[in-house]
Amino acid sequence: MYHLLRQIAKTGIKTEAPAHADAALRVAEQRLRTGILGLFGGSLAIRAVDAGSCNGCELEIHMLNNPYYNLEGLGIRFVASPRHADLLLVTGPVSRNMEAALKRTYDATPEPKLVVAVGDCGCTGGVFGESYASCGRIANVIPVDVAVPGCPPTPVALMQGILTAISSGVPR
């Protein structure tokens, strides 16, 4: 418990940090709309999957939909079904109870598909690691294209991870 409280005190509140305006981001936004999202028919659909997290990463993911970050303005939206998704945004260490569900979700996502592991728990297993109740990191269960570390990662880091996954080329 002491370790978690120390980490919370060190990290602070992530969603209230102002984003820095950058002219290069506006250019990247135009390039993204015209070129990269053309691979996905003009928009990218994301299915967020909680594989056993503490919900810290989910709070930051929800911040992507507010007017401040405006992910939907880039043509990127969240969907309720993996059958409509192009990208899986997976959080948390994979609990043994979610292992089969995560594999089914991955299999239900149509090709081409991308997977982004979110948070320290999703990238490395975090403080939970591998045990009788946890499979550990997401890459132990399904293939991962991009890892976004942080506990929790900032919304800007999440956006960078999503854009890195898109720009890394045509997915598997």
C-alpha positions in Angstrom: 0.0 0.0 0.0 2.9 2.3 0.8 4.3 1.8 -2.6 1.1 2.8 -4.3 0.6 5.9 -2.2 4.2 7.0 -2.9 3.7 6.5 -6.6 0.4 8.5 -6.5 2.2 11.3 -4.7 5.1 11.3 -7.2 2.9 11.1 -10.3 0.3 13.7 -9.4 -2.9 14.4 -11.4 -2.3 13.7 -15.1 -5.4 15.0 -16.7 -5.1 18.5 -15.5 -1.7 19.2 -17.1 -2.2 21.6 -20.0 -1.1 20.4 -23.4 1.5 22.6 -25.1 0.4 24.1 -28.5 2.6 22.9 -31.3 2.4 23.9 -35.0 3.8 20.6 -36.0 0.8 18.8 -34.5 -1.5 20.7 -36.8 0.5 19.6 -39.8 0.5 16.0 -38.5 -3.2 16.2 -38.1 -3.7 17.1 -41.7 -1.3 14.4 -42.8 -3.1 11.9 -40.6 -6.5 12.7 -42.0 -5.4 12.5 -45.7 -2.9 9.7 -45.7 -2.8 7.3 -42.7 -6.4 7.1 -41.9 -7.1 6.4 -45.6 -5.9 2.9 -44.7 -8.9 2.5 -42.5 -11.5 4.1 -44.7 -11.3 7.6 -43.3 -11.8 6.8 -39.6 -10.2 4.5 -37.0 -12.4 2.5 -34.7 -11.0 1.6 -31.3 -12.3 -1.1 -28.9 -11.0 -0.5 -25.3 -10.5 -3.7 -23.3 -10.0 -3.8 -19.6 -8.1 -7.0 -18.9 -7.9 -6.6 -15.2 -6.7 -3.0 -14.5 -7.2 -0.7 -11.5 -9.1 1.7 -13.8 -6.5 4.4 -13.6 -5.7 4.0 -17.3 -9.4 4.0 -18.2 -9.8 7.4 -16.6 -7.1 8.7 -18.9 -8.6 7.0 -21.9 -12.0 8.6 -21.2 -10.2 12.0 -21.3 -9.4 11.5 -24.9 -13.1 12.0 -25.8 -13.4 15.4 -24.1 -13.3 18.6 -26.1 -9.8 19.4 -24.8 -8.1 16.4 -26.5 -10.8 15.8 -29.1 -9.7 12.5 -30.5 -12.9 12.2 -32.4 -12.0 15.4 -34.3 -9.1 13.3 -35.8 -11.5 10.7 -37.1 -10.7 8.3 -34.3 -13.7 6.9 -32.4 -14.5 4.2 -29.8 -16.8 1.4 -30.6 -18.6 -1.2 -28.4 -17.9 -4.3 -30.4 -14.5 -5.8 -31.5 -16.2 -6.8 -34.8 -16.3 -3.1 -35.7 -12.8 -2.2 -34.4 -9.5 -1.6 -36.2 -7.4 -1.2 -33.0 -7.6 -2.8 -29.6 -6.6 -0.5 -26.7 -5.9 -3.0 -23.8 -5.2 -2.0 -20.2 -4.1 -3.8 -17.1 -2.3 -7.1 -16.4 -4.3 -9.9 -18.0 -6.1 -11.7 -15.2 -6.7 -15.4 -15.6 -10.4 -14.8 -15.7 -10.0 -12.4 -18.7 -7.4 -14.5 -20.6 -10.0 -16.3 -22.7 -12.1 -13.2 -23.2 -9.2 -11.2 -24.4 -8.2 -14.0 -26.9 -11.8 -14.1 -28.2 -11.9 -10.3 -28.5 -8.6 -10.4 -30.5 -9.9 -13.2 -32.7 -13.2 -11.3 -33.3 -11.4 -8.1 -34.5 -11.2 -8.2 -38.3 -7.9 -8.0 -40.2 -6.0 -5.7 -40.4 -5.9 -5.1 -36.6 -3.6 -3.3 -34.2 -3.1 -3.8 -30.5 -1.9 -1.1 -28.1 -0.9 -2.1 -24.6 -1.6 0.7 -22.1 0.1 1.4 -18.8 2.9 -0.2 -16.9 0.7 -3.2 -16.0 -0.2 -3.8 -19.7 3.4 -3.4 -20.8 5.3 -5.3 -18.1 2.8 -6.7 -15.6 3.5 -3.8 -13.3 3.2 -4.4 -9.6 1.0 -7.5 -10.2 3.5 -9.4 -12.4 2.7 -13.0 -13.2 1.1 -15.2 -10.6 -1.6 -17.8 -10.1 -4.2 -15.0 -10.7 -2.4 -13.0 -13.4 -0.9 -13.8 -16.8 1.2 -10.6 -16.6 1.7 -8.3 -19.5 -0.7 -8.3 -22.5 2.0 -9.6 -24.9 1.9 -12.9 -23.0 -1.6 -13.5 -24.3 -2.0 -11.6 -27.6 0.5 -9.9 -30.0 1.1 -6.2 -29.2 2.1 -3.6 -31.8 2.7 -0.6 -29.5 3.3 -0.3 -25.8 2.4 3.0 -23.9 4.1 2.9 -20.5 3.1 5.0 -17.5 1.0 4.6 -14.4 -1.3 5.9 -15.7 -0.1 7.3 -19.1 -1.2 10.8 -19.9 -3.8 11.4 -22.6 -1.1 12.9 -24.8 1.0 9.7 -24.4 -2.1 7.6 -25.3 -2.7 9.7 -28.4 1.0 9.3 -29.4 0.7 5.6 -28.9 -2.4 5.4 -31.1 -0.8 7.5 -33.8 2.4 5.5 -33.6 0.4 2.3 -34.1 -1.4 3.8 -37.1 1.7 5.3 -38.7 3.9 2.2 -38.1 2.6 0.9 -41.4 -0.1 -1.6 -42.5 -0.9 -3.8 -39.5 -0.7 -7.6 -39.4 
